[in-house]
Amino acid sequence: MPRHANAALKMRPVKTDRNDAAGLAQIMRTGWFKEVR
């Protein structure tokens, strides 16, 4: 997982796989990510 996404997910109060998946989906929907080579 890219560092910026990992940092964003660490700020969430409840850290479960389900919440991580929801957080990643939200990051992808909003376009808040950097393209990786």
Protein Blocks (a to p, Z undefined) as FASTA:
>chain_A
ZZklmmmmmmpmbdcfklmmmmmmmmmmnopacddZZ
